[in-house]
């Protein structure tokens, strides 16, 4: 027993210590064992349901044809962007 603190403070300190130890071991368990890192699978092996890219053109529904006025407005907007 510590002579300078009350019994309630000692009990609170003990409970706090137990909670800290349990939290530390729980977090350690959630993180897994870092001593033996597992090899990451390649992206193509782990995600076969995602299709590969089709190329520069992309899907026809993913592109929009701009009018000449829209092209000029976009060009004007790009010119206003500072390049430094």
Buried (B, 14 or more C-beta within 10 A) or exposed (E): EEEEEEEEEEEEEEEEEEEEEEEEEEEEEEEEEEEEEEEEEEEEEEEEEEEEEEEEEEEEEEEEEEEEEEEEEEEEEEEEEEEE
